[in-house]
Amino acid sequence: MSSLAVISGTGALSEQVRKVAEETSLLYTEYFIKPLLPNLEEPWRTLYKSKKLSAGILGLHPFKFSEIEEQLRKDRIQSIYFCGDFPKSQYFRVLMQQKIFGRLIRLGDKKFNQFFDATNNGFADPIRYYLALVNLLDSLGIKPMFARDLFPSFVTQEGDAGRIHAPPAIVASLPNLLVTLGRHIDIISPQRVNLSQAAIVDSGVIVEVETTGTDQLIDSYGTKSLIKRRIPFLLKPPSVDFNPALDQPTIGPTTVTKCMRAKIAGIVVCAETTIVIDKKQTLQLLDQAEMFLYSIPFRQLAQVYRENFDHTWE
């Protein structure tokens, strides 16, 4: 499948993708398209040359869309898999600062400006960048792929994954919680600053919502000692707004460890769209901590979104 492109990051998931691809003889072209560091005219090259990236990765200028298009056409790319993990210290903290991102945007070529200007200015600029890139790929007829189709061992399956099962009352409440969370985020975050949506839920109530990342959400909840905890759980579904193939939620040992420290009883995700880094270790940690991991059937989540949100994905 040499017509497959992989947009990579620099974290554990990228390394896992490379390992499985080698084991299964999957052929693909790997690209690194990420604006990372401020005050550098070519920030992607700094990381590209570092030891964190393996040989053979093709670094592309994130704001030169004409160059990206030319390379993808040259490589005859027909489908793409987003391996979107990255060091938050080098990415989110930079991109969420509008002044810094504004300077990076000025590096863009005419085609970048065309696609960027066509995005919804109700979103934060980093999200607009991402959407512009997605729209460029769409204009080239390049189809985003799910991990379930390429790396099925990465994703969760329907139902309970570990020894501890989610309480039936929580499972029954999930459709309504998905709707409540989607509407809640629309109200509190009119200018979206990330693609995913996650929350801490307890006794059917959304206690806290993600704003800058899941790790920060869990840490923040864990510091609130006055909160009366019953069976709090992390709810981490795909976004209502964005095709889940473009931003597939990820959990792993770090997520479980942080949940343990915050006295969170379990994790709820969506089956087939949620990637588990180091799955064996993650499941072992869940069992040791007596936490549950429950995966909502993808078809159920998609139906809930379609029935309750006009602006959701197909």
Secondary structure as the mmCIF struct_conf table of DSSP 4:
data_model
#
loop_
_struct_conf.conf_type_id
_struct_conf.id
_struct_conf.beg_label_comp_id
_struct_conf.beg_label_asym_id
_struct_conf.beg_label_seq_id
_struct_conf.end_label_comp_id
_struct_conf.end_label_asym_id
_struct_conf.end_label_seq_id
TURN_TY1_P TURN_TY1_P1 SER A 2 SER A 3
STRN STRN1 LEU A 4 ILE A 7
BEND BEND1 THR A 10 GLY A 11
HELX_RH_AL_P HELX_RH_AL_P1 ALA A 12 THR A 24
TURN_TY1_P TURN_TY1_P2 SER A 25 SER A 25
STRN STRN2 THR A 29 PHE A 32
TURN_TY1_P TURN_TY1_P3 PRO A 38 ASN A 39
BEND BEND2 GLU A 41 GLU A 42
HELX_RH_AL_P HELX_RH_AL_P2 PRO A 43 TYR A 48
TURN_TY1_P TURN_TY1_P4 LYS A 49 LYS A 49
BEND BEND3 SER A 50 SER A 50
TURN_TY1_P TURN_TY1_P5 LYS A 51 LYS A 52
BEND BEND4 LEU A 53 LEU A 53
TURN_TY1_P TURN_TY1_P6 ALA A 55 GLY A 56
STRN STRN3 LEU A 58 GLY A 59
TURN_TY1_P TURN_TY1_P7 PRO A 62 PHE A 63
HELX_RH_AL_P HELX_RH_AL_P3 PHE A 65 LYS A 74
TURN_TY1_P TURN_TY1_P8 ASP A 75 ARG A 76
STRN STRN4 SER A 79 PHE A 82
TURN_TY1_P TURN_TY1_P9 LYS A 88 TYR A 91
HELX_RH_AL_P HELX_RH_AL_P4 PHE A 92 LEU A 95
TURN_TY1_P TURN_TY1_P10 MET A 96 MET A 96
HELX_RH_AL_P HELX_RH_AL_P5 GLN A 98 ILE A 105
TURN_TY1_P TURN_TY1_P11 ARG A 106 LEU A 107
HELX_RH_AL_P HELX_RH_AL_P6 LYS A 110 ASP A 117
TURN_TY1_P TURN_TY1_P12 ALA A 118 ALA A 118
BEND BEND5 THR A 119 THR A 119
TURN_TY1_P TURN_TY1_P13 ASN A 121 GLY A 122
BEND BEND6 PHE A 123 PHE A 123
HELX_RH_AL_P HELX_RH_AL_P7 ASP A 125 SER A 139
TURN_TY1_P TURN_TY1_P14 LEU A 140 GLY A 141
HELX_LH_PP_P HELX_LH_PP_P1 ILE A 142 ILE A 142
STRN STRN5 LYS A 143 PRO A 144
HELX_RH_AL_P HELX_RH_AL_P8 ALA A 147 LEU A 150
HELX_RH_3T_P HELX_RH_3T_P1 PRO A 152 PHE A 154
STRN STRN6 VAL A 155 VAL A 155
HELX_LH_PP_P HELX_LH_PP_P2 THR A 156 GLN A 157
BEND BEND7 GLU A 158 GLU A 158
STRN STRN7 GLY A 159 ASP A 160
BEND BEND8 GLY A 162 ILE A 164
HELX_LH_PP_P HELX_LH_PP_P3 HIS A 165 PRO A 167
HELX_RH_AL_P HELX_RH_AL_P9 PRO A 168 ILE A 188
BEND BEND9 PRO A 190 GLN A 191
BEND BEND10 LEU A 195 LEU A 195
STRN STRN8 ALA A 199 ASP A 202
TURN_TY1_P TURN_TY1_P15 SER A 203 GLY A 204
STRN STRN9 VAL A 205 VAL A 209
BEND BEND11 THR A 211 THR A 212
HELX_RH_AL_P HELX_RH_AL_P10 THR A 214 GLY A 222
TURN_TY1_P TURN_TY1_P16 THR A 223 THR A 223
TURN_TY1_P TURN_TY1_P17 SER A 225 LEU A 226
BEND BEND12 ILE A 227 ILE A 227
BEND BEND13 ARG A 230 ILE A 231
STRN STRN10 PHE A 233 LYS A 236
HELX_LH_PP_P HELX_LH_PP_P4 PRO A 237 SER A 239
BEND BEND14 VAL A 240 PHE A 242
HELX_RH_3T_P HELX_RH_3T_P2 PRO A 244 LEU A 246
BEND BEND15 ASP A 247 ASP A 247
STRN STRN11 THR A 250 ILE A 251
HELX_RH_AL_P HELX_RH_AL_P11 PRO A 253 ARG A 261
TURN_TY1_P TURN_TY1_P18 ALA A 262 LYS A 263
STRN STRN12 GLY A 266 CYS A 270
TURN_TY1_P TURN_TY1_P19 ALA A 271 THR A 273
STRN STRN13 ILE A 275 VAL A 276
TURN_TY1_P TURN_TY1_P20 ILE A 277 ASP A 278
HELX_RH_AL_P HELX_RH_AL_P12 LYS A 279 ALA A 289
TURN_TY1_P TURN_TY1_P21 GLU A 290 GLU A 290
STRN STRN14 PHE A 292 ILE A 296
HELX_RH_AL_P HELX_RH_AL_P13 PHE A 298 ASN A 308
TURN_TY1_P TURN_TY1_P22 ASP A 310 HIS A 311
#
